[in-house]
Amino acid sequence: MATVPVRFVLFGKACELVKLPERNINVPNALNCQQLRQLIFHEVFKDLSPIQDCCILALNQEYIDDHDGTFTITAHSEIAVIPPISGG
């Protein structure tokens, strides 16, 4: 399977745990949500595994649903890891 360069953007608690706001890496160009979650929380950003169940993912500023089928990731796509946001 081909890989493409993407930019991961981390917000809130995810950014705190990883200690950086973004990272560029190569990922497979076709994944489903479960495969992407495995890649993010168990391979690339292992420090995020404690909050994986409450994070939302977005691809190019569109939320990814766990029930979405396989989607195509193009070069220079942006994948966001969005933890819960609390207000005051």
C-alpha positions in Angstrom: 0.0 0.0 0.0 1.3 3.5 -0.9 2.0 6.0 1.8 1.5 9.8 1.7 2.9 12.6 3.9 0.3 14.1 6.3 0.2 16.6 9.1 -1.2 15.6 12.4 -2.5 18.5 14.5 -3.0 17.9 18.2 -5.3 20.0 20.4 -5.8 20.5 24.2 -5.0 17.5 26.3 -3.6 15.6 23.3 -1.1 18.4 22.7 -0.2 18.4 26.4 0.4 14.6 26.5 2.5 14.5 23.4 4.3 17.8 24.1 4.0 19.2 20.6 1.1 20.7 18.6 1.8 19.0 15.3 3.8 16.3 13.6 4.4 15.4 9.9 4.6 11.7 9.1 3.8 9.2 6.3 0.6 7.1 6.5 -1.1 4.6 4.3 -3.2 6.4 1.7 -6.3 4.3 2.4 -7.6 3.5 5.9 -10.8 3.1 7.8 -11.4 4.8 11.1 -10.4 1.8 13.2 -7.1 1.5 11.3 -6.4 5.2 11.7 -7.2 5.0 15.4 -4.8 2.1 15.8 -2.1 4.0 13.9 -2.5 7.2 16.0 -3.1 5.8 19.5 -0.9 2.7 19.4 1.9 3.4 17.0 2.6 7.1 16.4 1.3 8.8 19.6 1.4 6.1 22.2 1.1 8.7 25.0 -2.5 9.4 23.8 -3.7 5.8 24.4 -5.3 6.8 27.8 -7.6 9.3 26.1 -8.3 7.4 22.9 -11.9 6.6 23.7 -12.9 10.2 24.1 -11.0 11.8 21.2 -12.6 12.8 17.9 -10.6 12.6 14.7 -11.0 15.0 11.7 -9.6 14.6 8.2 -9.1 18.0 6.4 -11.4 19.7 8.9 -14.3 17.1 8.6 -15.1 14.8 11.4 -14.4 11.1 10.8 -17.2 8.8 12.0 -16.3 5.3 13.4 -18.8 3.9 10.9 -17.3 5.5 7.8 -15.9 3.0 5.4 -12.4 3.2 4.0 -11.4 6.7 3.1 -8.6 8.0 0.9 -5.8 10.2 2.4 -4.0 12.4 -0.1 -0.6 13.9 0.3 -0.4 16.9 2.7 -3.8 16.1 4.3 -4.4 17.3 7.8 -5.5 14.8 10.5 -6.6 16.4 13.8 -6.8 14.7 17.1 -9.5 16.5 19.2 -9.9 15.6 22.9 -13.0 16.6 24.9 -13.2 20.4 25.4 -14.6 21.7 28.7 -15.9 25.2 29.1 -16.2 27.4 32.1 
